């Protein structure tokens, strides 16, 4: 896996961090972008991505002199994909005398008009870690990351409670009372109105409605 690095980034500390992670770093004078990496999409297509990295202050300066626009246009011309990394932890709306809407406007333009993703990193190590993750997409099959914790399958008891809770007017507490009395869902369904009314919080109206639900033909 190779990362092309513009010679102006040689002293940023990123090159050293990438080498530590086992990536081959080739220093060049790049026409556009600070880094060039080949990456892989979910369907296995290999693309070349140009990455522009700016500190927060440099990003704000590039808004003033409109340099950011020309740089992004160049990246769009030369690469399959483009990415903008904003490096730093300062509050972007407070470190300079900028109207917040000016910053929001250029960010909206980058994301919508240029369709270039913007990612923020804390420092050069964080930036290097992000570049390494992008580069390593080449070496293994692609799949969507699962960010959700896998739920444990429901126990039989929990499934029974879930089914009874789904009945109209039946919450978790009444569900447990019904199951404690009738023991099975089958016995609950076959119970008479009189037997249902014996359960706390099940009145005549609710019992009648449940019996209608259990016994009425599906039409």
C-alpha positions as CSV (number, residue, x, y, z in Angstrom):
1,X,0.0,0.0,0.0
2,X,1.4,3.3,-1.1
3,X,0.7,6.9,0.0
4,X,1.9,9.7,-2.3
5,X,2.8,12.7,-0.1
6,X,3.4,16.2,-1.3
7,X,6.9,17.4,-0.4
8,X,5.4,20.3,1.6
9,X,4.0,17.8,4.1
10,X,7.4,16.2,4.8
11,X,7.8,18.1,8.2
12,X,4.2,17.7,9.3
13,X,5.0,14.4,11.2
14,X,2.4,12.5,9.1
15,X,5.0,10.8,6.9
16,X,6.8,9.4,10.0
17,X,3.5,8.1,11.5
18,X,2.5,6.4,8.2
19,X,5.9,4.6,7.9
20,X,5.4,3.4,11.5
21,X,2.2,1.8,10.4
22,X,3.9,-0.1,7.6
23,X,2.8,2.0,4.7
24,X,5.1,2.9,1.8
25,X,5.3,6.7,1.6
26,X,6.5,8.3,-1.7
27,X,7.4,11.9,-1.5
28,X,6.6,13.9,-4.6
29,X,5.7,17.4,-5.8
30,X,2.0,17.0,-6.3
31,X,0.2,19.2,-8.7
32,X,-2.9,19.1,-6.5
33,X,-3.7,17.6,-3.2
34,X,-1.4,16.9,-0.2
35,X,-1.9,13.1,-0.4
36,X,-2.9,10.6,-3.1
37,X,-4.1,7.2,-2.1
38,X,-5.7,4.3,-4.0
39,X,-8.8,3.0,-2.2
40,X,-11.6,0.5,-2.7
41,X,-15.3,1.0,-2.7
42,X,-17.8,-1.5,-1.2
43,X,-18.3,-3.1,-4.6
44,X,-14.6,-3.7,-5.1
45,X,-13.9,-0.8,-7.5
46,X,-10.4,0.7,-7.1
47,X,-10.3,4.5,-7.2
48,X,-7.7,7.1,-6.7
49,X,-8.5,9.7,-4.0
50,X,-6.9,13.1,-3.7
51,X,-6.8,14.4,-0.2
52,X,-6.3,18.0,0.8
53,X,-5.3,18.6,4.4
54,X,-5.6,22.0,6.1
55,X,-5.3,23.2,9.7
56,X,-8.2,25.2,10.9
57,X,-6.3,28.5,10.5
58,X,-5.2,27.5,7.0
59,X,-8.7,26.6,6.1
60,X,-10.0,30.0,7.2
61,X,-7.1,31.8,5.3
62,X,-8.0,29.8,2.2
63,X,-11.6,31.1,2.4
64,X,-10.3,34.7,2.5
65,X,-8.1,34.4,-0.6
66,X,-10.5,31.9,-2.3
67,X,-7.6,29.5,-2.6
68,X,-9.8,26.7,-1.3
69,X,-12.1,26.9,-4.3
70,X,-9.3,26.6,-6.9
71,X,-7.7,23.7,-5.0
72,X,-10.9,21.7,-4.8
73,X,-11.6,22.3,-8.5
74,X,-8.2,21.0,-9.3
75,X,-8.7,17.9,-7.2
76,X,-12.1,17.2,-8.9
77,X,-10.3,17.3,-12.2
78,X,-7.4,15.0,-11.4
79,X,-8.9,12.3,-9.1
80,X,-11.7,9.8,-9.0
81,X,-12.6,11.0,-5.5
82,X,-11.6,14.0,-3.4
83,X,-11.5,14.5,0.4
84,X,-10.8,17.5,2.6
85,X,-9.3,17.0,6.0
86,X,-9.6,19.8,8.6
87,X,-7.0,19.3,11.3
88,X,-7.2,20.8,14.7
89,X,-9.3,21.0,17.9
90,X,-10.0,24.7,18.1
91,X,-13.5,26.1,17.7
92,X,-13.6,27.1,14.1
93,X,-16.1,29.8,14.8
94,X,-14.1,31.5,17.5
95,X,-10.5,31.7,16.6
96,X,-10.9,34.3,13.9
97,X,-13.1,37.3,13.3
98,X,-15.3,35.5,10.9
99,X,-19.1,35.6,10.6
100,X,-20.2,32.0,11.4
101,X,-22.5,32.0,8.3
102,X,-19.5,32.7,6.1
103,X,-17.9,29.5,7.3
104,X,-21.1,27.6,7.1
105,X,-21.6,28.8,3.6
106,X,-18.3,27.6,2.3
107,X,-18.7,24.2,4.1
108,X,-22.2,23.8,2.5
109,X,-20.7,24.6,-0.9
110,X,-17.9,22.1,-0.5
111,X,-20.3,19.4,0.6
112,X,-23.1,20.1,-1.8
113,X,-21.7,22.0,-4.9
114,X,-18.4,20.2,-5.0
115,X,-19.6,17.0,-3.4
116,X,-16.4,16.7,-1.5
117,X,-16.6,15.1,2.0
118,X,-15.0,16.9,4.9
119,X,-13.5,15.0,7.8
120,X,-11.9,16.5,11.0
121,X,-8.9,15.1,12.7
122,X,-7.4,16.2,16.0
123,X,-3.7,16.3,15.1
124,X,-1.1,14.9,12.7
125,X,-1.2,11.4,14.3
126,X,-5.0,11.3,14.0
127,X,-4.6,12.4,10.3
128,X,-2.1,9.7,9.7
129,X,-4.4,7.1,11.3
130,X,-7.2,8.2,9.0
131,X,-5.0,8.0,5.9
132,X,-3.9,4.5,6.9
133,X,-7.5,3.3,7.3
134,X,-8.3,4.7,3.8
135,X,-5.2,3.0,2.3
136,X,-5.9,-0.4,4.0
137,X,-9.3,-0.6,2.3
138,X,-7.4,-2.1,-0.6
139,X,-6.1,-5.2,1.3
140,X,-9.4,-6.8,2.4
141,X,-13.0,-7.3,1.2
142,X,-15.2,-4.2,1.7
143,X,-18.3,-4.3,3.9
144,X,-20.3,-1.8,5.8
145,X,-19.0,-1.4,9.3
146,X,-21.4,-2.5,12.0
147,X,-21.6,0.3,14.5
148,X,-24.6,-1.2,16.3
149,X,-24.1,-3.6,19.2
150,X,-25.5,-7.0,18.4
151,X,-28.5,-7.7,20.5
152,X,-28.8,-10.9,22.4
153,X,-31.7,-13.0,21.2
154,X,-34.8,-12.7,23.3
155,X,-35.5,-15.5,25.7
156,X,-38.7,-17.5,25.4
157,X,-40.1,-15.6,28.3
158,X,-39.3,-12.2,26.7
159,X,-40.8,-13.4,23.4
160,X,-44.0,-14.3,25.3
161,X,-44.1,-10.9,27.0
162,X,-43.5,-9.1,23.7
163,X,-46.4,-10.9,22.0
164,X,-48.8,-10.1,24.8
165,X,-47.6,-6.5,25.1
166,X,-48.5,-6.0,21.4
167,X,-52.2,-6.5,22.2
168,X,-54.2,-3.3,22.3
169,X,-54.3,-1.7,25.7
170,X,-51.8,-4.1,27.2
171,X,-48.5,-2.7,28.5
172,X,-45.6,-4.5,30.1
173,X,-47.1,-4.8,33.6
174,X,-50.5,-6.1,32.4
175,X,-48.7,-8.5,30.1
176,X,-46.8,-10.0,33.0
177,X,-50.1,-10.3,35.1
178,X,-51.9,-12.1,32.2
179,X,-49.0,-14.5,31.7
180,X,-48.7,-15.2,35.4
181,X,-52.4,-16.0,35.6
182,X,-52.8,-18.1,32.4
183,X,-49.2,-19.4,32.1
184,X,-49.4,-19.8,28.3
185,X,-50.5,-17.6,25.4
186,X,-52.8,-20.4,24.3
187,X,-54.7,-20.4,27.6
188,X,-54.9,-16.6,27.5
189,X,-56.5,-16.6,24.1
190,X,-59.0,-19.3,25.2
191,X,-59.9,-17.5,28.5
192,X,-63.4,-16.3,29.0
193,X,-64.3,-12.7,29.5
194,X,-65.0,-13.5,33.2
195,X,-61.5,-15.0,33.6
196,X,-59.9,-12.0,31.9
197,X,-61.7,-9.5,34.2
198,X,-60.2,-11.3,37.2
199,X,-56.8,-9.9,36.1
200,X,-56.0,-6.5,37.7
201,X,-56.4,-3.6,35.3
202,X,-58.5,-5.7,32.8
203,X,-62.0,-4.3,32.9
204,X,-65.2,-5.4,31.1
205,X,-64.5,-3.2,28.1
206,X,-60.9,-4.3,27.6
207,X,-61.9,-8.0,28.2
208,X,-64.7,-7.8,25.6
209,X,-62.4,-6.2,23.1
210,X,-59.7,-8.9,23.6
211,X,-62.2,-11.6,23.1
212,X,-63.4,-10.0,19.9
213,X,-59.8,-9.7,18.7
214,X,-59.2,-13.4,19.5
215,X,-62.4,-14.8,18.0
216,X,-63.5,-12.6,15.1
217,X,-62.8,-14.0,11.6
218,X,-60.1,-12.2,9.6
219,X,-61.9,-10.3,6.8
